[in-house]
Amino acid sequence: MKENINTRLNELRGQMKAAGISAVIVPQADPHMSEYLSPHWQARRMLSGFTGSAGDLVVTLDAALLWTDSRYFLQAADQLEGTEIKLMKDGLPETPSISQWLTTTLHAGETVGINGMVFSVIDKENLEMSLNAHGIVLNSDFDPIDAVWTDRPALPECKAFVHDIKYAGKRARNKIAAVLANVKKQMAASTFISALDEIAWVLNIRSNDVKYNPVVTSFLYLSPEENVLFIDDAKVDAALAEYLKAEGVKTAPYSSVKEYLKSLAADAKVLVDKSRTSAGIVDVLGAKAVKGASAIAMDKACKNDVQLEGVRAAMHRDGIAMVKSLCEIQDRVAAGDKLTEMDVAEILRKYRSAGELYFDESFGTIAGYEAHGAIVHYEADENSNSTLDKKGLLLIDSGAQYLDGTTDITRTIAMSDAPTAEEKRDFTLVMKGHIALGSAIFPQGTCGAQLDALARQFLWKEGLSYLHGTGHGVGHFLNVHEGPQSIRLNYVPTPLTPGMITSNEPGLYKENVHGIRCENLVLTVPAMTTEFGNFYKFETLTLCPFDLSLFDTEIMTNQEIEWVNEYHRQVREALAPGLEGRPLEWLYANTEPLKLHTITL
């Protein structure tokens, strides 16, 4: 495999030499700016062997480098070993950006090649500005992948289907009308949509084109005159065709999108989201493109009442599955069974898939035992698969796609009856941050960056930290990671708004020791209105106990202990009626109240 990587890089260099290209950037991207890609678009994985969902490869005539973020540092180092590719740890002060590295490595007059169809408008513009300032040329029509990837998989051909309004809560034609009203606010008349989750949401259609994300490979043009879905005919059966027609949507071949955009009137004003539309598409539109913000993202992020009812039902089923899974895992390890990390993932899949409305996992299960827990996005395979023992910590980050909602939960559990003082201290510091964020009350207009430090403060006081974001938006039977909101250190201007579902997941990772992450999904809801305006808070949606044995109550306040006890009371009350036998016994044992501190006067 490692030899194949080096061979492919050399074949790529042959294409570069023939085109007069000094460096090429191969991003982890498709023409829809997706996070998770269908096999057809996994060019960076094919060239590098690195399987993480984030990271970009740069190849010059004599070097190869891969940039990825802290979630994948350990994984990337392992997967790149034995190849010529150098790991660049993105986000660290000493690591230059790709554009910085290129401008200090190449010379004026040299050319950088990219495929503009897999670069967003904003990324292409920023790269071009940086390169041109140093006399370096950007060629955005360089696409050598087919020549190198001779056995490239075809585009997905999975059938698309209608997401019933009893789950979606709003008809597609009504969503389209709302989107076009948003478009007018940005001085445009129509909009072109590339983002697969936005297309799936606005049309109430789904598929399984991309593993874990139930999206449909397509483009969408919306206008007062006509609405056109660009999709391969093989994906549309008679029922879907009839549905789309009833909602006022025509279909056209996926491959015809550029010709259609070229044919639009010269004075057309087409809104495009510059962060989620490819530069290749905007190059076709030319002066017709109005570069702005998505007309869909906020409406999609703020779930309606029907969606929220479904999410709560999905969380209940997911909680039942989690309790059964954790009970089986702990009981079997205690009994001496040789369970592995891959067995853990299968146990979770077994119980979730038995529940009503189950569709798929929402991402590959992360079951990291001991040192593997410190690999933030670790996923066990046959080579890495560790066997659990009666010691150490097991980090389990998992979730499911149900027709009525998407779940994402992380629990860190002790495999020993007597966790070490370090394990308890580290876990409790993480939980103190989780509780502080989950308990926050904040004024209307607050963004995630303004709350992020609440989750980190207790770790920071001990000289500890984590490098990933604290919270991401979550879709409704859609992508487990969605915007526009987030909770992280860097500033994202989207305010946390009622109806948004966001994760609360601080963590701590000690290389070669253990990893800890504690994640619930929370819903932004109104808290109060005063003379100072509207204030919001978080409603916790996830239902599953935290490991009582890992709390060090000596470093907790009574208010924090009371939060844990009240959360566990709610979990017990919600899940007990759906359990019996050993899982019910496990639930009761794992939701016993922690003892409060005695206060002496």
C-alpha positions as CSV (number, residue, x, y, z in Angstrom):
1,M,0.0,0.0,0.0
2,K,2.8,2.5,0.9
3,E,4.5,1.7,-2.3
4,N,1.3,2.4,-4.2
5,I,1.2,5.8,-2.6
6,N,4.7,6.8,-3.8
7,T,3.9,5.4,-7.2
8,R,0.8,7.5,-7.5
9,L,2.6,10.6,-6.4
10,N,5.1,10.1,-9.1
11,E,2.4,9.5,-11.7
12,L,0.8,12.8,-10.6
13,R,4.2,14.6,-11.0
14,G,4.3,13.3,-14.6
15,Q,0.9,15.0,-15.2
16,M,2.2,18.2,-13.5
17,K,5.4,18.3,-15.6
18,A,3.3,17.9,-18.8
19,A,1.1,20.8,-17.8
20,G,3.8,23.1,-16.5
21,I,2.6,22.9,-12.9
22,S,5.1,23.3,-10.0
23,A,2.7,22.4,-7.2
24,V,-0.8,21.0,-7.0
25,I,-3.3,21.1,-4.1
26,V,-5.6,18.1,-3.6
27,P,-8.2,18.9,-1.0
28,Q,-10.6,16.6,0.9
29,A,-13.6,18.0,-1.1
30,D,-16.1,17.4,-3.8
31,P,-18.0,19.9,-6.0
32,H,-20.6,20.2,-3.1
33,M,-18.0,21.2,-0.5
34,S,-19.0,18.2,1.6
35,E,-17.3,17.0,4.8
36,Y,-17.9,13.3,4.1
37,L,-17.3,12.2,0.5
38,S,-18.6,9.5,-1.7
39,P,-15.8,7.1,-2.9
40,H,-15.7,8.9,-6.3
41,W,-14.4,12.0,-4.7
42,Q,-11.8,10.5,-2.4
43,A,-8.8,11.7,-4.4
44,R,-6.8,12.9,-1.5
45,R,-7.3,9.5,0.2
46,M,-6.2,7.7,-2.9
47,L,-3.1,9.8,-3.3
48,S,-2.0,9.8,0.4
49,G,-3.5,6.8,2.2
50,F,-4.8,9.2,4.9
51,T,-8.4,8.4,5.7
52,G,-9.4,11.3,8.0
53,S,-12.3,13.5,7.0
54,A,-10.3,16.7,7.0
55,G,-6.9,17.5,5.4
56,D,-5.4,18.7,2.2
57,L,-2.5,17.3,0.2
58,V,0.2,19.5,-1.5
59,V,2.5,17.9,-4.0
60,T,5.4,19.6,-5.7
61,L,7.9,18.1,-8.1
62,D,10.2,17.1,-5.2
63,A,8.0,17.1,-2.0
64,A,4.6,16.0,-0.7
65,L,2.9,17.4,2.5
66,L,-0.4,16.8,4.2
67,W,-2.1,19.5,6.3
68,T,-4.7,18.2,8.9
69,D,-6.0,19.4,12.2
70,S,-5.5,18.2,15.8
71,R,-8.3,15.6,15.6
72,Y,-6.1,13.6,13.2
73,F,-2.5,14.3,14.3
74,L,-1.9,10.8,15.7
75,Q,-3.9,9.0,13.0
76,A,-2.2,10.9,10.2
77,A,1.3,10.3,11.6
78,D,0.5,6.6,11.6
79,Q,-1.0,6.4,8.2
80,L,1.6,8.5,6.5
81,E,4.5,6.5,7.9
82,G,6.4,4.8,5.2
83,T,5.4,7.3,2.5
84,E,7.3,10.4,1.4
85,I,4.5,12.6,2.7
86,K,5.3,15.0,5.5
87,L,2.6,15.7,8.1
88,M,1.9,19.4,8.7
89,K,0.0,20.0,12.0
90,D,-2.5,22.6,11.0
91,G,-3.5,25.1,13.7
92,L,-0.2,25.0,15.6
93,P,1.8,28.3,15.8
94,E,4.8,26.8,14.1
95,T,2.9,25.4,11.1
96,P,2.6,27.7,8.1
97,S,-0.6,27.7,6.1
98,I,-0.6,26.1,2.7
99,S,-0.5,29.4,1.0
100,Q,2.4,30.6,3.3
101,W,4.3,27.4,2.5
102,L,3.8,27.7,-1.2
103,T,4.8,31.4,-1.4
104,T,8.1,30.7,0.5
105,T,8.9,27.5,-1.5
106,L,8.0,28.5,-5.1
107,H,9.4,31.3,-7.2
108,A,7.7,34.1,-9.1
109,G,6.4,32.8,-12.5
110,E,5.8,29.3,-11.3
111,T,2.2,27.9,-11.4
112,V,0.0,26.2,-8.7
113,G,-2.7,23.9,-10.1
114,I,-6.1,23.1,-8.6
115,N,-9.3,21.7,-9.8
116,G,-11.7,24.7,-9.3
117,M,-14.7,22.3,-9.0
118,V,-13.5,21.1,-5.7
119,F,-12.4,24.5,-4.3
120,S,-14.9,26.9,-2.8
121,V,-15.1,30.4,-4.1
122,I,-13.7,31.9,-1.0
123,D,-10.8,29.4,-0.8
124,K,-9.9,30.0,-4.4
125,E,-10.0,33.8,-4.0
126,N,-7.9,33.8,-0.9
127,L,-5.3,31.4,-2.4
128,E,-5.1,33.4,-5.6
129,M,-4.7,36.7,-3.8
130,S,-1.8,35.2,-1.7
131,L,0.0,33.6,-4.7
132,N,-0.4,36.6,-7.0
133,A,1.1,38.9,-4.3
134,H,4.3,36.8,-4.8
135,G,4.1,36.6,-8.6
136,I,2.9,33.0,-8.5
137,V,0.2,32.0,-11.0
138,L,-2.9,29.9,-10.1
139,N,-4.3,27.5,-12.7
140,S,-7.8,26.5,-11.5
141,D,-8.5,24.1,-14.4
142,F,-5.9,21.5,-13.6
143,D,-7.6,18.1,-13.0
144,P,-5.2,15.2,-13.4
145,I,-7.0,12.8,-11.1
146,D,-8.7,10.6,-13.8
147,A,-5.3,10.0,-15.4
148,V,-3.8,8.9,-12.2
149,W,-6.8,7.1,-10.7
150,T,-7.5,4.6,-13.4
151,D,-9.9,2.5,-11.3
152,R,-11.9,5.4,-10.0
153,P,-15.3,4.5,-8.6
154,A,-18.4,5.9,-10.4
155,L,-20.6,8.6,-9.0
156,P,-23.2,7.2,-6.6
157,E,-26.3,5.7,-8.1
158,C,-28.4,5.1,-5.0
159,K,-32.1,5.8,-5.3
160,A,-33.4,9.1,-3.8
161,F,-36.6,9.0,-1.7
162,V,-39.0,11.4,-0.1
163,H,-38.5,12.4,3.6
164,D,-42.1,12.3,4.8
165,I,-43.7,15.6,5.9
166,K,-44.7,13.9,9.2
167,Y,-41.0,14.0,10.0
168,A,-39.9,17.1,8.1
169,G,-42.8,19.3,9.3
170,K,-42.9,21.6,6.3
171,R,-43.6,21.1,2.5
172,A,-40.8,21.6,0.0
173,R,-42.8,24.2,-2.0
174,N,-43.2,26.3,1.2
175,K,-39.5,26.0,2.0
176,I,-38.6,27.1,-1.6
177,A,-40.9,30.2,-1.2
178,A,-39.1,31.1,2.1
179,V,-35.7,30.6,0.5
180,L,-36.5,32.8,-2.4
181,A,-37.7,35.5,0.0
182,N,-34.3,35.3,1.7
183,V,-32.6,35.5,-1.7
184,K,-34.3,38.8,-2.4
185,K,-32.8,40.3,0.8
186,Q,-29.4,39.8,-0.8
187,M,-30.3,41.6,-4.0
188,A,-30.6,38.5,-6.1
189,A,-33.6,36.9,-7.9
190,S,-32.5,33.2,-7.9
191,T,-30.1,31.0,-6.1
192,F,-27.8,28.0,-7.1
193,I,-27.3,25.5,-4.3
194,S,-24.4,23.0,-4.3
195,A,-24.5,21.8,-0.6
196,L,-26.0,18.4,-0.5
197,D,-27.6,18.8,2.9
198,E,-29.2,22.0,1.9
199,I,-30.7,20.4,-1.2
200,A,-32.0,17.5,0.9
201,W,-33.5,19.8,3.4
202,V,-35.3,22.2,1.1
203,L,-36.7,19.4,-1.1
204,N,-37.4,16.9,1.7
205,I,-35.5,14.2,-0.1
206,R,-32.9,11.8,1.1
207,S,-30.6,9.0,-0.2
208,N,-27.6,7.0,1.0
209,D,-25.1,8.3,-1.6
210,V,-22.6,9.3,1.2
211,K,-21.9,7.0,4.1
212,Y,-23.5,8.2,7.3
213,N,-25.0,11.3,5.6
214,P,-28.4,10.6,3.9
215,V,-27.9,13.1,1.1
216,V,-28.6,13.1,-2.6
217,T,-25.8,13.8,-5.2
218,S,-27.3,16.7,-7.0
219,F,-27.3,20.5,-7.7
220,L,-30.4,22.8,-7.3
221,Y,-31.4,26.0,-9.0
222,L,-34.3,27.9,-7.5
223,S,-36.0,30.9,-9.1
224,P,-39.4,32.5,-9.5
225,E,-39.6,31.1,-13.0
226,E,-38.5,27.5,-12.5
227,N,-36.8,25.2,-10.0
228,V,-34.4,22.6,-11.4
229,L,-32.9,19.6,-9.7
230,F,-29.8,18.4,-11.5
231,I,-29.7,14.6,-10.7
232,D,-28.9,11.4,-12.6
233,D,-32.1,9.8,-14.0
234,A,-31.2,6.5,-12.4
235,K,-31.7,8.0,-9.0
236,V,-35.3,9.1,-9.6
237,D,-38.1,6.6,-9.7
238,A,-41.7,7.3,-10.7
239,A,-42.8,8.1,-7.1
240,L,-40.1,10.7,-6.6
241,A,-40.6,12.2,-10.1
242,E,-44.3,12.7,-9.3
243,Y,-43.5,14.2,-5.9
244,L,-41.0,16.7,-7.3
245,K,-43.5,17.7,-10.0
246,A,-46.1,18.3,-7.3
247,E,-43.7,20.5,-5.4
248,G,-42.9,22.6,-8.5
249,V,-39.4,21.1,-9.3
250,K,-38.2,19.9,-12.7
251,T,-35.2,17.5,-13.1
252,A,-32.3,17.7,-15.5
253,P,-29.1,15.5,-15.8
254,Y,-26.5,16.0,-13.2
255,S,-23.9,16.5,-15.9
256,S,-25.9,19.3,-17.6
257,V,-25.5,21.8,-14.8
258,K,-22.8,24.0,-16.4
259,E,-24.6,24.2,-19.7
260,Y,-27.8,25.2,-18.0
261,L,-26.0,28.0,-16.0
262,K,-24.4,29.3,-19.2
263,S,-27.8,29.5,-20.8
264,L,-29.2,31.9,-18.1
265,A,-30.0,35.4,-19.2
266,A,-27.1,37.8,-19.2
267,D,-28.8,40.0,-16.6
268,A,-29.6,37.1,-14.2
269,K,-28.7,37.6,-10.6
270,V,-27.9,34.2,-9.0
271,L,-27.1,34.1,-5.3
272,V,-24.3,31.6,-4.4
273,D,-22.9,30.8,-1.0
274,K,-19.2,31.6,-1.5
275,S,-18.1,29.2,1.2
276,R,-20.2,26.2,-0.1
277,T,-20.1,26.7,-3.9
278,S,-17.3,25.6,-6.1
279,A,-15.1,28.2,-7.9
280,G,-15.7,26.2,-11.1
281,I,-19.4,26.9,-10.9
282,V,-19.0,30.6,-10.2
283,D,-16.5,30.8,-13.1
284,V,-19.3,29.6,-15.4
285,L,-21.8,32.1,-13.9
286,G,-19.4,34.9,-14.3
287,A,-21.1,38.3,-13.8
288,K,-24.4,36.6,-13.0
289,A,-23.1,35.4,-9.7
290,V,-24.1,37.3,-6.5
291,K,-21.6,36.1,-3.9
292,G,-23.2,36.1,-0.5
293,A,-24.4,33.9,2.4
294,S,-26.6,30.8,2.1
295,A,-30.3,31.5,1.9
296,I,-31.0,28.2,3.5
297,A,-28.5,27.6,6.4
298,M,-30.3,29.5,9.2
299,D,-33.8,28.1,8.3
300,K,-32.3,24.6,8.2
301,A,-30.5,25.0,11.5
302,C,-33.5,26.2,13.4
303,K,-35.7,23.1,13.7
304,N,-39.4,23.4,13.6
305,D,-41.7,21.9,16.2
306,V,-42.4,18.7,14.3
307,Q,-38.7,18.1,13.8
308,L,-38.0,18.8,17.5
309,E,-40.7,16.3,18.6
310,G,-39.0,13.8,16.3
311,V,-35.6,14.5,17.7
312,R,-36.8,14.0,21.3
313,A,-38.3,10.6,20.3
314,A,-35.1,9.6,18.5
315,M,-33.0,10.6,21.6
316,H,-35.3,8.4,23.7
317,R,-34.7,5.4,21.5
318,D,-31.0,6.2,21.3
319,G,-30.8,6.4,25.1
320,I,-32.4,2.9,25.4
321,A,-29.9,1.5,22.9
322,M,-27.0,3.2,24.7
323,V,-28.0,1.8,28.1
324,K,-28.3,-1.7,26.7
325,S,-24.9,-1.3,25.0
326,L,-23.0,0.1,27.9
327,C,-24.5,-2.5,30.2
328,E,-23.5,-5.4,27.9
329,I,-20.0,-3.9,27.4
330,Q,-19.2,-3.5,31.1
331,D,-20.8,-6.8,32.1
332,R,-19.0,-8.8,29.5
333,V,-15.6,-7.3,30.3
334,A,-16.2,-7.8,34.0
335,A,-17.0,-11.5,33.2
336,G,-13.7,-11.9,31.4
337,D,-14.9,-11.8,27.8
338,K,-12.3,-10.6,25.3
339,L,-14.2,-7.8,23.8
340,T,-12.4,-5.5,21.2
341,E,-13.0,-2.0,20.1
342,M,-14.6,-3.3,16.9
343,D,-16.9,-5.4,19.1
344,V,-18.0,-2.3,20.9
345,A,-19.0,-0.7,17.6
346,E,-21.0,-3.8,16.6
347,I,-22.8,-3.9,20.0
348,L,-23.9,-0.3,19.5
349,R,-25.0,-1.0,16.0
350,K,-27.0,-4.1,17.1
351,Y,-29.1,-2.2,19.7
352,R,-29.6,0.9,17.6
353,S,-30.6,-0.9,14.4
354,A,-33.3,-2.8,16.4
355,G,-35.0,0.5,17.2
356,E,-37.8,2.0,15.2
357,L,-37.0,4.4,12.3
358,Y,-33.3,3.5,12.3
359,F,-31.6,4.3,9.0
360,D,-27.8,4.2,9.5
361,E,-25.1,5.3,11.9
362,S,-24.5,9.0,11.8
363,F,-20.7,8.5,11.6
364,G,-18.2,5.7,12.1
365,T,-18.1,4.8,15.8
366,I,-15.1,5.9,17.7
367,A,-14.3,3.3,20.4
368,G,-10.9,4.2,21.7
369,Y,-9.5,2.1,24.6
370,E,-6.7,3.6,26.7
371,A,-4.2,5.3,24.5
372,H,-6.5,5.0,21.4
373,G,-8.9,7.3,23.2
374,A,-6.4,10.1,22.8
375,I,-6.7,9.9,19.0
376,V,-9.6,12.2,18.6
377,H,-11.2,10.7,15.5
378,Y,-9.9,7.2,16.0
379,E,-11.8,4.3,14.2
380,A,-10.6,0.8,14.9
381,D,-9.6,-1.5,12.1
382,E,-8.2,-5.0,11.9
383,N,-4.7,-3.8,12.5
384,S,-5.3,-1.4,15.4
385,N,-8.2,-3.3,17.1
386,S,-7.4,-3.4,20.9
387,T,-8.9,-5.8,23.4
388,L,-10.5,-4.3,26.4
389,D,-9.3,-5.2,29.9
390,K,-10.4,-4.5,33.5
391,K,-8.4,-1.3,33.6
392,G,-8.2,2.1,32.0
393,L,-10.8,4.2,30.1
394,L,-12.9,3.5,27.1
395,L,-14.1,6.5,25.0
396,I,-17.2,5.8,22.9
397,D,-18.3,8.5,20.4
398,S,-21.2,7.3,18.3
399,G,-24.6,8.2,16.8
400,A,-27.4,7.2,14.5
401,Q,-29.6,8.4,11.7
402,Y,-33.2,7.9,12.4
403,L,-36.0,9.1,10.1
404,D,-37.1,11.5,12.8
405,G,-33.7,12.8,14.0
406,T,-29.9,12.5,14.2
407,T,-28.0,11.6,17.4
408,D,-24.4,12.1,18.5
409,I,-23.2,11.1,22.0
410,T,-19.9,10.5,23.7
411,R,-19.4,8.7,26.9
412,T,-16.1,7.9,28.6
413,I,-16.4,4.9,30.9
414,A,-14.0,3.2,33.4
415,M,-13.2,-0.5,32.7
416,S,-11.9,-0.9,36.3
417,D,-14.0,-1.0,39.5
418,A,-11.5,1.4,41.0
419,P,-10.4,4.2,38.5
420,T,-7.2,5.9,39.3
421,A,-7.0,9.3,40.9
422,E,-5.7,10.8,37.6
423,E,-8.5,9.3,35.6
424,K,-11.1,10.7,38.0
425,R,-9.5,14.1,38.1
426,D,-9.2,14.4,34.3
427,F,-12.8,13.2,33.8
428,T,-14.2,15.6,36.4
429,L,-12.3,18.6,35.0
430,V,-13.9,17.8,31.6
431,M,-17.3,17.4,33.2
432,K,-17.1,20.6,35.1
433,G,-16.7,22.4,31.7
434,H,-19.5,20.4,30.2
435,I,-21.8,21.4,33.1
436,A,-20.8,25.0,32.9
437,L,-21.6,25.2,29.2
438,G,-24.8,23.2,29.6
439,S,-26.0,25.5,32.4
440,A,-25.2,28.8,30.5
441,I,-27.8,31.6,30.2
442,F,-26.8,34.1,27.5
443,P,-28.4,37.2,25.8
444,Q,-29.8,37.1,22.3
445,G,-27.1,37.6,19.7
446,T,-24.5,35.5,21.6
447,C,-22.2,33.5,19.3
448,G,-20.5,30.2,20.2
449,A,-17.0,31.8,20.6
450,Q,-18.4,33.9,23.4
451,L,-19.3,30.7,25.4
452,D,-16.5,28.4,24.4
453,A,-14.2,29.4,27.4
454,L,-16.9,28.2,29.8
455,A,-16.1,24.6,28.8
456,R,-12.3,25.1,28.9
457,Q,-11.8,27.2,32.0
458,F,-11.3,24.3,34.5
459,L,-8.8,22.6,32.2
460,W,-6.9,25.9,31.6
461,K,-6.5,26.5,35.3
462,E,-4.5,23.2,35.4
463,G,-2.5,24.0,32.3
464,L,-4.6,21.6,30.2
465,S,-6.6,22.0,27.1
466,Y,-8.0,20.5,23.9
467,L,-7.6,21.7,20.4
468,H,-10.9,20.8,18.7
469,G,-14.1,22.8,18.9
470,T,-16.5,22.4,21.8
471,G,-19.7,22.2,19.8
472,H,-21.0,21.7,16.3
473,G,-24.5,22.0,14.8
474,V,-26.4,18.8,14.1
475,G,-28.8,18.2,11.3
476,H,-32.3,16.6,11.3
477,F,-31.9,13.2,9.7
478,L,-29.1,14.9,7.9
479,N,-25.4,15.6,8.4
480,V,-24.2,15.1,12.0
481,H,-22.0,18.1,11.5
482,E,-23.8,21.1,10.1
483,G,-23.5,24.9,10.4
484,P,-23.8,27.7,10.5
485,Q,-23.4,27.8,14.3
486,S,-20.6,26.3,16.3
487,I,-19.0,26.7,19.7
488,R,-15.3,27.0,19.3
489,L,-12.4,29.4,20.1
490,N,-12.3,31.0,16.6
491,Y,-15.0,33.5,15.9
492,V,-18.0,32.3,13.9
493,P,-20.5,35.2,13.7
494,T,-23.7,33.1,13.7
495,P,-25.7,33.7,16.9
496,L,-27.1,30.7,18.8
497,T,-30.8,30.9,18.1
498,P,-33.8,29.0,19.4
499,G,-34.3,25.8,17.5
500,M,-30.6,25.1,16.9
501,I,-29.2,21.8,18.1
502,T,-25.5,21.9,19.0
503,S,-23.1,19.5,20.6
504,N,-21.5,20.1,24.0
505,E,-18.3,18.1,24.0
506,P,-15.2,19.3,25.8
507,G,-12.4,16.8,26.1
508,L,-8.9,16.0,27.3
509,Y,-6.4,13.9,25.4
510,K,-3.1,12.6,26.9
511,E,-1.0,10.9,24.2
512,N,-0.3,7.3,24.9
513,V,-2.4,7.5,28.2
514,H,-6.1,8.1,27.6
515,G,-8.7,10.3,26.1
516,I,-11.8,11.7,27.7
517,R,-14.8,13.4,26.0
518,C,-18.2,14.0,27.4
519,E,-20.9,14.9,24.8
520,N,-24.6,15.7,24.9
521,L,-26.6,17.5,22.3
522,V,-28.3,20.6,23.5
523,L,-31.2,22.7,22.1
524,T,-31.1,26.5,22.3
525,V,-34.4,27.6,23.9
526,P,-35.8,30.9,25.5
527,A,-34.8,31.4,29.1
528,M,-36.3,34.8,30.1
529,T,-37.1,38.3,28.9
530,T,-36.0,41.3,31.0
531,E,-35.5,45.0,30.5
532,F,-32.1,44.0,29.1
533,G,-33.7,41.9,26.3
534,N,-34.2,38.2,25.5
535,F,-32.0,35.6,27.1
536,Y,-31.5,32.0,26.0
537,K,-30.3,28.7,27.6
538,F,-29.7,25.1,26.6
539,E,-32.1,22.2,26.9
540,T,-30.2,18.9,27.1
541,L,-31.6,16.4,24.6
542,T,-29.3,13.4,25.1
543,L,-30.4,10.7,27.5
544,C,-27.7,8.5,28.9
545,P,-25.9,8.3,32.3
546,F,-22.3,9.5,32.8
547,D,-20.0,7.1,34.6
548,L,-20.6,7.8,38.3
549,S,-17.3,6.0,39.3
550,L,-15.3,8.7,37.5
551,F,-16.6,11.7,39.3
552,D,-14.1,13.2,41.9
553,T,-16.7,15.1,44.0
554,E,-13.9,16.6,46.1
555,I,-13.2,19.1,43.2
556,M,-16.9,19.7,42.4
557,T,-19.2,22.3,43.9
558,N,-22.6,21.3,45.2
559,Q,-24.2,23.1,42.3
560,E,-22.2,20.8,39.9
561,I,-23.2,17.7,41.8
562,E,-26.8,18.8,41.8
563,W,-26.6,19.2,38.0
564,V,-25.4,15.7,37.6
565,N,-28.0,14.3,40.0
566,E,-30.9,16.2,38.3
567,Y,-29.7,15.1,34.8
568,H,-29.5,11.5,36.0
569,R,-33.0,11.8,37.5
570,Q,-34.3,12.9,34.2
571,V,-32.5,10.1,32.4
572,R,-33.9,7.5,34.8
573,E,-37.4,8.8,34.6
574,A,-37.3,8.9,30.8
575,L,-35.6,5.5,30.0
576,A,-36.8,3.2,32.8
577,P,-40.2,2.5,31.2
578,G,-38.5,1.2,28.1
579,L,-36.1,-1.2,29.9
580,E,-36.3,-4.4,31.9
581,G,-34.1,-7.0,33.4
582,R,-30.4,-6.4,33.7
583,P,-30.4,-3.1,31.6
584,L,-33.0,-1.6,33.9
585,E,-30.9,-2.7,36.9
586,W,-27.9,-1.1,35.3
587,L,-29.8,2.1,34.7
588,Y,-30.8,2.4,38.3
589,A,-27.3,1.7,39.6
590,N,-25.8,4.2,37.2
591,T,-28.2,7.0,38.0
592,E,-27.9,7.0,41.8
593,P,-27.3,10.5,43.2
594,L,-23.9,11.6,44.0
595,K,-23.4,12.7,47.6
596,L,-23.5,16.5,48.3
597,H,-20.9,18.2,50.4
598,T,-21.9,18.9,54.0
599,I,-21.9,22.6,54.6
600,T,-21.1,23.6,58.2
601,L,-22.0,27.0,59.5
